[in-house]
Amino acid sequence: MPTRVHLPQTAHLPPQATQPGVPPQAAQQQQVQQSAAADALSVILVTGSYDGTIRYWEAWSGICSRTIQTQDHQPNRLAISPNKRFLAAAGVGTVKLYDIAQSAAASSTNVAPLVTLQGHTANVTSLAWQNEAKWLVSGSEDGTVKIWDVRTSSPQRNYAHFAPVNDLALHSNQGELVSCDQNGAIKVWDLGGDRCSHELLPEEDVPMRSVSIASDGSALVGGNHKGVVYVWTIQPGLAFTDLQPKTRFQAHSRYLIRVLVSPDTKQLATCSADTTIKIWTPILSPQAAALAAQADPNNLYARGGIADGTGYQLEKVLQGHQRWVWDMAYSADSAYLVSASSDHTARLWELSSGTTVRQYSAHHKACICVALNDSSS
């Protein structure tokens, strides 16, 4: 689990000694530039739109700091590598990798990607980074999941779904992958054994839109086209394929588009065509509630993780978007959520109050994907 940090208003580097031979004024200007660069990379927030652009944002001020024109396609999904070095942008049949430091500092909107990963034959819908950014996983409407070696830009694995892939998630053990498809299937891939180890079909022919895995590996969550959320628990010490059905509940009356487990594993977020984002928390048994309070006695609202719930209750409804909400991303400390909507905007939500604390407005068409990395690790 990444170190938890709050979205900072500013980031500051420690004062640096003046280099020999550098005039004080030039040294001061250099320090300002270094501080600005560090601030820009301490919290990386990017959005993608049907207008064919990727935009970098100053998270707290709401200022668009840089725009990348993607040229030949709209970005369907964005993913920032854990080390904050690369931005992956999924498009039509390709995944483009950008150097974040270079693209964030570029003076032109025509930023060339470091590399373009080619091999899919239809829209790429989903992305996931390995924790050391050595390889990247992509899922596509062509019915395949591919694992790419970033160093060679070549696909190392190819897994067949036989239906358009809507989403995928990489387990924190880095040895298992979960993907879901338009036919309603969820597949668990054993990367070490190079095989599909398990398949779930909660409701046949109802597209499974999204999957998410708790960062501690305790639960798998999926959301389908009818707005239903499914939760499976993963028993400690057992293989990942030993899934126990936990519960299902109706999260939205219209299409559910994304489901996301918070980094601290204590919340679920869902977003939908109904223009809302909903935050769900587990309903704990008396025993689980006592254990959660014992683990954090100073927190009046101490909660267990989602795997501990006997059911799930609606904690908050985040309202403000005017059209479909397509994508979401949590801050590392689970205190904030960023959302992307067809109303051309992205929003930063403070979850304790359920209010919008910043709106990002610059796209000319639907904002369909968002990625955030504010981890200090």
Long-range contacts (C-beta under 8 A, 24 or more apart in sequence): 1-172, 1-215, 1-216, 1-263, 1-264, 2-82, 2-263, 2-332, 2-375, 2-376, 2-377, 3-332, 3-375, 3-376, 3-377, 4-263, 4-264, 4-332, 4-333, 4-334, 5-331, 5-332, 5-333, 5-374, 5-375, 5-376, 6-331, 6-333, 6-335, 6-336, 7-43, 7-59, 7-60, 7-331, 7-335, 7-336, 7-348, 7-374, 8-42, 8-43, 8-60, 8-374, 9-60, 10-39, 10-60, 11-35, 11-38, 11-39, 11-42, 11-43, 12-38, 12-39, 13-38, 37-101, 37-105, 40-65, 40-104, 40-105, 41-84, 41-100, 41-101, 41-104, 42-374, 43-372, 43-373, 43-374, 44-80, 44-84, 44-87, 44-100, 44-104, 44-371, 44-372, 44-373, 44-374, 45-338, 45-360, 45-370, 45-371, 45-372, 45-374, 46-78, 46-80, 46-87, 46-370, 46-371, 46-372, 47-78, 47-340, 47-346, 47-360, 47-363, 47-367, 47-369, 47-370, 48-74, 48-75, 48-76, 48-77, 48-78, 48-89, 48-340, 48-367, 48-368, 48-369, 48-370, 49-74, 49-75, 49-344, 49-363, 49-364, 49-365, 49-366, 49-367, 49-368, 50-74, 50-365, 50-366, 50-368, 51-363, 51-364, 51-365, 53-109, 53-363, 54-78, 54-87, 54-89, 54-98, 55-360, 55-362, 55-363, 56-103, 56-104, 57-346, 57-360, 59-348, 59-358, 59-372, 59-374, 60-358, 61-358, 62-358, 62-359, 62-360, 62-361, 64-360, 64-362, 65-104, 66-103, 66-104, 66-105, 66-106, 67-109, 67-362, 68-98, 68-103, 68-106, 68-109, 68-111, 69-109, 69-110, 69-111, 70-96, 71-110, 74-368, 75-368, 75-369, 76-123, 76-124, 76-125, 76-368, 76-369, 77-124, 77-125, 77-126, 77-127, 77-327, 77-369, 78-127, 78-369, 78-370, 78-371, 79-127, 79-128, 79-129, 79-136, 79-371, 80-129, 80-371, 80-372, 80-373, 81-129, 81-133, 82-129, 82-131, 82-132, 82-133, 82-373, 82-375, 82-377, 83-132, 83-133, 84-373, 85-133, 86-114, 86-129, 86-133, 86-150, 87-371, 88-127, 88-129, 88-136, 89-113, 90-123, 90-124, 90-125, 90-126, 90-127, 90-138, 91-123, 91-124, 92-122, 92-123, 92-124, 93-118, 93-120, 93-121, 93-122, 93-123, 93-124, 93-140, 93-142, 94-118, 94-120, 94-124, 95-120, 95-124, 95-127, 95-136, 95-138, 95-148, 97-136, 97-150, 115-150, 115-153, 116-153, 117-148, 117-153, 117-155, 119-146, 119-155, 120-144, 120-146, 122-164, 125-164, 125-165, 125-166, 125-167, 126-165, 126-166, 126-167, 126-168, 126-179, 127-168, 128-168, 128-169, 128-170, 128-177, 129-170, 130-170, 130-174, 131-172, 131-174, 137-168, 137-170, 137-177, 139-165, 139-166, 139-167, 139-168, 139-179, 140-164, 140-165, 141-165, 143-181, 145-177, 145-179, 145-189, 147-191, 157-191, 157-194, 159-187, 159-189, 159-196, 161-185, 161-187, 166-207, 166-208, 166-209, 166-210, 167-208, 167-209, 167-210, 167-211, 167-258, 168-211, 169-211, 169-212, 169-213, 170-213, 171-213, 171-217, 171-240, 172-213, 172-215, 172-216, 172-217, 173-217, 173-240, 176-240, 178-211, 178-213, 178-220, 179-211, 180-208, 180-209, 180-210, 180-211, 180-222, 181-207, 181-208, 182-207, 182-208, 183-207, 184-208, 184-224, 186-211, 186-220, 186-222, 188-240, 188-241, 188-243, 190-241, 197-239, 197-240, 197-241, 198-241, 198-243, 200-232, 200-243, 202-228, 202-230, 202-248, 203-228, 209-255, 209-256, 209-257, 209-258, 209-259, 210-256, 210-257, 210-258, 210-259, 210-260, 211-259, 212-259, 212-260, 212-261, 212-268, 213-261, 214-261, 214-265, 214-305, 214-306, 214-307, 215-261, 215-263, 215-264, 215-265, 216-265, 216-305, 218-265, 218-305, 218-306, 218-307, 219-246, 219-261, 219-265, 219-305, 219-306, 219-307, 221-259, 221-261, 221-268, 221-306, 222-259, 223-251, 223-256, 223-258, 223-259, 223-270, 224-256, 225-255, 225-256, 226-256, 227-251, 227-252, 227-253, 227-254, 227-255, 227-256, 227-272, 228-256, 229-256, 229-259, 229-268, 229-270, 229-280, 229-312, 231-306, 231-307, 231-309, 231-312, 233-307, 234-307, 246-307, 246-309, 247-309, 247-310, 247-311, 247-312, 249-311, 249-312, 251-278, 251-280, 252-276, 252-278, 255-324, 257-324, 257-325, 257-326, 257-327, 258-325, 258-326, 258-327, 258-328, 260-328, 260-329, 260-330, 261-306, 262-330, 262-334, 263-330, 263-331, 263-332, 263-333, 263-334, 264-305, 264-333, 264-334, 265-305, 265-306, 265-307, 266-303, 266-304, 266-305, 266-306, 266-334, 267-306, 267-315, 267-334, 267-351, 268-306, 268-312, 269-328, 269-330, 269-337, 271-325, 271-326, 271-327, 271-328, 271-339, 272-324, 272-325, 273-324, 273-325, 275-319, 275-321, 275-322, 275-323, 275-324, 275-325, 275-341, 276-317, 276-318, 276-319, 276-321, 276-325, 277-317, 277-318, 277-321, 277-325, 277-328, 277-337, 277-339, 277-349, 278-314, 278-316, 278-317, 278-318, 279-314, 279-315, 279-316, 279-317, 279-318, 279-337, 279-351, 279-354, 280-312, 280-313, 280-314, 280-315, 281-309, 281-312, 281-313, 281-315, 282-306, 282-307, 282-308, 282-309, 282-310, 282-311, 282-312, 282-313, 283-309, 283-310, 283-311, 283-312, 283-313, 284-308, 284-309, 284-310, 285-310, 316-351, 316-354, 317-354, 318-349, 318-354, 318-356, 320-347, 320-356, 321-345, 321-347, 323-366, 324-366, 326-366, 326-367, 326-368, 326-369, 327-368, 327-369, 327-370, 328-370, 329-370, 329-371, 329-372, 330-372, 331-372, 331-374, 332-373, 332-374, 332-375, 332-376, 338-370, 338-372, 339-370, 340-367, 340-368, 340-369, 340-370, 341-366, 341-367, 342-366, 342-367, 342-368, 343-367, 346-370
